[in-house]
């Protein structure tokens, strides 16, 4: 099973779209609110070099920024 981490903020409409997509596909994921979790924010920045949300890190290697359904499903299926 893929390890899916979503880095988001509560007010980001695109974060909601990604969250809804993952839920609709029945994918388990950890959702980090980077406005409250500084460690998650720092890890996201260190891994990606960006502070943009929504950011997905899949299996500690695949970084996807925004809602790219095809890339998300491909990364999950490759795990």
C-alpha distance (Angstrom), angle and dihedral (degrees) to the residues before:
residue distance angle dihedral
X1 . . .
X2 3.78 . .
X3 3.78 121.1 .
X4 3.80 104.8 -130.4
X5 3.79 122.5 -172.6
X6 3.79 121.4 -175.0
X7 3.80 118.9 -163.3
X8 3.78 109.9 -161.0
X9 3.78 148.9 144.8
X10 3.81 126.2 -127.2
X11 3.81 94.9 -119.5
X12 3.82 98.3 46.5
X13 3.82 111.0 110.0
X14 3.81 92.2 -162.6
X15 3.80 89.7 53.9
X16 3.81 88.4 57.7
X17 3.81 89.9 51.5
X18 3.81 91.8 52.5
X19 3.81 91.9 44.9
X20 3.82 91.2 50.0
X21 3.81 91.7 47.4
X22 3.81 92.3 52.1
X23 3.80 91.4 47.3
X24 3.82 92.9 47.5
X25 3.80 89.6 52.7
X26 3.81 90.6 49.9
X27 3.80 92.8 -119.6
X28 3.78 120.2 156.1
X29 3.78 113.4 -131.7
X30 3.77 142.5 161.2
X31 3.79 114.3 -122.3
X32 3.80 115.5 -153.1
X33 3.80 117.8 -164.3
X34 3.79 99.3 -148.8
X35 3.81 91.4 -164.6
X36 3.82 88.0 67.7
X37 3.80 103.9 24.9
X38 3.80 109.4 63.2
X39 3.81 92.4 175.9
X40 3.81 90.2 57.2
X41 3.80 90.9 47.1
X42 3.81 91.3 51.5
X43 3.81 92.3 46.8
X44 3.81 91.1 49.3
X45 3.80 91.2 50.3
X46 3.81 93.4 44.7
X47 3.82 91.6 49.6
X48 3.80 98.9 42.0
X49 3.79 107.1 20.6
X50 3.80 88.1 -131.3
X51 3.79 137.1 98.9
X52 3.80 93.6 -157.8
X53 3.80 122.9 126.6
X54 2.89 140.2 -115.3
X55 3.77 93.9 43.7
X56 3.77 124.0 166.0
X57 3.78 124.6 -162.5
X58 3.78 111.7 -167.8
X59 3.81 120.6 -165.2
X60 3.81 90.6 -12.8
X61 3.82 91.5 -73.5
X62 3.81 116.1 57.0
X63 3.81 112.0 78.8
X64 3.79 118.5 -164.3
X65 3.78 121.6 178.7
X66 3.78 115.7 -161.2
X67 3.78 128.8 -4.7
X68 3.78 109.0 -40.7
X69 3.79 102.0 156.7
X70 3.80 95.2 -176.0
X71 3.83 94.3 51.4
X72 3.80 91.9 44.6
X73 3.79 93.3 52.8
X74 3.81 92.3 43.5
X75 3.82 92.1 51.4
X76 3.80 91.9 46.8
X77 3.80 93.3 47.9
X78 3.81 92.1 49.7
X79 3.80 91.5 60.7
